[in-house]
Amino acid sequence: MISGVGSVRDRLAGELQTQGVKRPLIVCGEHVSRSPAVDVVASTLGGTPLVYDGSRPHTPVEAVNRGAAVARDAEADAFIALGGSSAVDCAKGIAVLVSTGTTDVTDLSPLEFGQLAEAAQPPTGRAFPLVSITTTLSFAEFLPFWGARHASIRRKLPYADQGAVLRTIFLDGEMAAYTPAQVWVETGVKALDDAVSAFCRAHRSEPFLDPVLIEAIAALDAWLPRSSETGQADIRQQVLIATWMTKMGLPRLSRPSAPGWFSTSARHALGGIYELPHGVGSCVALGPGLRYHAAATRPRQEQLRRALGWPTAEEGEAPLGPGAARLLGELGVPTTLTQAGVDTGRLDDVVTNILAESPSLGSREQIGAVCSQMV
């Protein structure tokens, strides 16, 4: 991992040269392709770069298939994922298809969501250098798997990297400074959501994990509201580092106590059914999820609340609820599906997808009740 404002300008070309890359393919979406971020990468590479700007939200299988065809035709020998998790997942998927000689994502075997921690696999074909230059706070670049949305079933399924990528990750506030404010803060809430889940699902205090997560969550609380405006490279660098801290794989004394986490599965289901961005999904599902898991995680929620100095909750309320609500209000993000402009007529399908991903999360009646709190 390479971190620092201006690090892409200073080190990208050298990193590619070290890895023997001659024909890198930039993978990005339409918005990023028109942003100054592409110009920075292009000027660093020199000449006219190869660009596939067909990445789309939630990484449709068709986008990955088209990108793989472009990569083969261009004889790309590396990939530069420029953008958020959709671009990163798209680039990983392209690398897997090219490496394995597969033309269609649907010919691959998806993983089970409960086995994602074991997704790392030995190479089955050529391994391509993958440089991830993140412009949001979704951070798929740190994960050993990727996902693609299947429109026919309205679900995004996870797939293994299959050893097809050799990862280099840039955290550069200059590149993130161009990201629109709403996308930035919404994906920041997703990072917060994941960090809270990681902390609260522990059976007991974790000597490695707890100090890192507490510091990271406190940093997100402090820096995310200040970083909302574009152009603030130095401040956004602080948020990038805080988010990276939430993704560190540190030793645990025990396995997570909860079999799943509502807001994680909910945002996946909302993305599959409504194509709602995962960041928005976390904004909507975080509060209901904290309430749903309060009975099982109250001591851990209270421990984190005290460490953060968040306000005390009323009796029977989720300990982290008031502090989370205060932060979401400060960020100005939608906290209900109605505020997000979603027609809630397919909420029953959302429940179905949540239970398909996390069958042990609760009964259909329980999940339906907590989903109704998102409306």
N, C-alpha and C positions, 0 to 999 in steps of 0.2 A: 504494500500500500504506500502511496506517495501523497503527502498532504501539504497544503500551504497555498496561500493566494499567489497566483501566477505560476504554479508548478506545471501546469499543462504547457504553457509557453516555454518554460525553461527545460523541461525534461521529457516531453512526449517523444520528440524525434529521436533522442538518444536511447530511450527505452525500446522503441521499435527497431532501431538499428542493432542494438544488443541482441535482440531476439531474431535477427536475420529477416525481418519483414520487408517485403518489396512492394506488395500490392494490397494495402489494407482497405477494407470496405467500411465506411462510416454507416452505421445503422441508427436511424433517428425517425422521428415523426414529422409531420408537415409543419407544425409550429416551430419546432427546434430548427428545422432546415432553413427557416427564414430568419433565424435569430443570429445575433453576433457570435454566439457560441461556435457555430459552424465555421465562421470566418476565422476565429482564433485557431481552431484545429487545422483548417486548410492552410493558413499562413505558416503554421508550425511544420506541416508536412512538406510544403512547397509544391508547386505545380497545381494541377486540377485533380482534386481527390475523387475517388470512387465513392458515390453516395447512394444508399438505398433509403429513401425517405418514406417507405411504406409501413413503418411500424404504426400500430394503432392501439388505442386503449384496450386493455385486457388481452392483448396479443391474440387476435383471431388466428385460427390455424391457417387460414388463407394467406394472411400476411407473412407468416413464417415460410409457407411453401413458396410464395413468390420471391421472397428474399433469398431463399436457397437457390432458386433458378438463376437469379441475378448474380449471386456469388460464384456459381459454377461457370456461367458465361464470361464473367470478368476474371476468372482464375484468381480470385482473392485468396491471399495466404494468411490473413488475419482479419479481425473485426474490431471496430471501435464503436462501442455502444455509447451513444451520446443522448442523454435524456434521463427519464425516470425508469421505473421498473419495467414498463412495457417495452422500452427500447432494449433494456438489458435482457429480458426474457426472449425477445425476438432474436437478438444476436446469438444468444445461447442456442435457441432452437435451430437457427440457420446452421450454426456450427455442427450441431448434432446430425442434422439431415445430410450435410455435405460429408461429414466424417464417416457416417455409416452407409452412405450411398442410398439413402432413403429419399423418396420424392414427396411424401405426404405425411404430415404429423399423425394422421389417423392410422398409419401403419406401425406406429410405435406403441409400446405398452405403457400405460400410465401407472404412476405410483399410487399407493394408498396414502391418504393424508396422515394416518397414524404412523407411517414409516418414513416420514420426510427426514428425520434426523439421521437415517441410515442410507440416504440417497447417494452418497459418494460411491462411485464404482470405478474399477480399473478401466483404462482406455480399451475401446473395442475397435478403434480405427485411428486415423490421424488426429492429433491434438493441435488445435489452432490457438495462437495467442489471442486473447480477448482483453482488450483495454476498455474498462468501464469508466466513463467520465460522467459522474452523477450530477444532475441538475435539480433533483428533488430530494425528499427525505424518505423515499420508499425503501431503498437499499437492498434490492434483489441481488445486487452484485456480490453480496457476502454469502449467499445461499448456494448449496450444492445441487440445486434443482431449478427448474423453470416451469412456467405454466402457460397454457394456451386455451383460449375459449372456443368451445364447440357450440356453434349457434343452434344446432339441431336439438341439443339437450339443455341449452341455456346454462351451461356450467363451464367453469375453467378448471381443467385437470392438470395435475402436476406430473412432470417428467424428469427423469434423471439426466444429469449432464453427460453421463456415459464417458467421462474422461476426455471429452472432446474439446475442452477449453483449458488454456493456461492463463490464469487470471492475473491482471495487473489493474489496480484500482486507484483512481485519482480522486482525492477530495480537495477541490479547488474552489474557494469562494468566488473567484472571478467568474468561473463558468456557471455557478449557481446564481450569480447576481442578476442574470437576465430572466429568471423564472418569474412568471406572474405571481403577485402576492397571494391570491386565493389558492392556487395550486401549492405554493410553498407551505402555507400554514396548515392546509388540510392534510398534506402528507406528513407534516410535523406532528399532527394529532395521531396519525397512524403509528408513528414511531413511539409516541407517548403511550398509546394503547398497548403496543407490544411490550414495552418496558414494564408497565403496570402489571400486565398479565404474567410476565416472567417472575416478577417479585412476589405477587400475591399467591401464585400457585405453589410456592415452596411450602413444605411441611413445617419448616422451622427456620431459624436464622441460618443464613448461608455466609460463611466468613469470606469467601472470594466474591460471590455474586452481589451480596447486599450493598457493600460500600460503593461498588462501581455503578450499580443501578440507581442508588440514591443520588449520587453526584450527577449522573446523567439526566435523571428526571428533573432534578433541581435546576440544572443548566437549561433544559428545554423550557421549563417554567419561566426562567429569567430572560432567556435570549430570544425565544421564538416570537413573542409579541414585538420585540424591538427590531426584529429582522424582516418584518412583513413587507416593507417597501423595497422595490427593486433598486439595484445599484449599490447595495451595502455589502461589498465583498468581504470586508473584515468581520462584520457581525455575522454574516451567513456562514463564514468559516467556523465560527464558534458553534453554530447549530449543527453543522456537518459533523464536527468532532463529537458533540454530545450524542448525536444519533448513532455514530459508529460505536460508541461505548455501550449502547443498548444491544448491539449485535454481537458482542464478544462472547465466544464460547468458553465460559469459565467452569471449573469443576464444581459439582454439586455434591452435597452429602446424601441427598436422596432424590428420587424421582418426583416430578411435580405431583401435588396432591389431587388437583382437579383433572378429570379425564379430558377436558377441553375448555375452551373459553368462548363465551357467547359472542363477544364482539368480533373475534377473529372469524368464526364461522359465518356470522351475520354479514360481515362486509364481503366475504367471498360469495355468499348467496345473493346479496343485493347486486353485486357486479354481474353475476351470471344471469339473473332474471331481468334486471333493469339496465344493465350496463352502467351502473352508478360507479364513479371512481372510488377506489378503495379508501382513499383519504376521506372522502365524504361519508362513506360507510362507517368508518371509525368515529367520525364526529357524531353520527346519528346513534350508533350502537354502544358507545362507551358508557354513558350514564345508565341505560337499562342493564348493561352487562354487569356493572359494579353492584347494582341493586340485586340482580339475580344471583350473583355469587357471594353476596354479603354474609349469608349464614355460614358458608363453608370457609370463608377467607377472612372473617372479621378480625382476628388477631393480627394477621399480616397487613391488612388494610390499615388498621390502627397504628401499627408499627411504622408503616411508611408515612402515614399522615403526620405523625409526631415528628419524624425525621425531616419532613419538608416544611414543617411549620404551617400546615394548612389548617383552616378553621375546623372546630369541633362540630361533628354532625349531631343532629338531634337523635334522641333515643329511637332505635328501630331503623334509622337511615343508614345507608352505606357510608362507612367512615370517610372514604375518599370522595364521596359524591359532591359535597359543597365546594371543595377545592377544585375538582375537575370542572364543575359547572362555572365557577368563577373564571377559570382560564379560557374555556370555550367561549364564554361571553366576551372576554377581552379580545379574543382573536376574531370575533364576528363571523364565525362559521355556522352553517346550518346544523341544528341539533334535532330536527325531526324530518321525516320523509316529506311532509307537507312543505316545510321550508326549503327542502332540496328540489321541489317541483316534481315529485314522484307521484304517479297515480298508484294508489295502494291497493288496487283491485286484485293484484296477484300476490298478496301477502301470504296466502296459503301455499303458493309455490315456493316462496322464500323459506317457509318452515320446512317444506319437503327437502329442499337443498341443504339446509342446515343439518337436518338429521341424517341425510345421506353422507355428509362429510364427518359429522360427529354424532354417531348414533347413541353414545352413552351420555350425551350432554343433558338429557332429560326426556320426559314424555312429550308426545305431540301437543298435549294440552298445555304443559308448562312452557314449551318453546313458543307456542301460539300466543300465550298470555304476555310473555316478555316482548315478543315481536310487536304486539299491539301498542306497547309503550313507545315504540319508535315512530308511530304515525304522527 
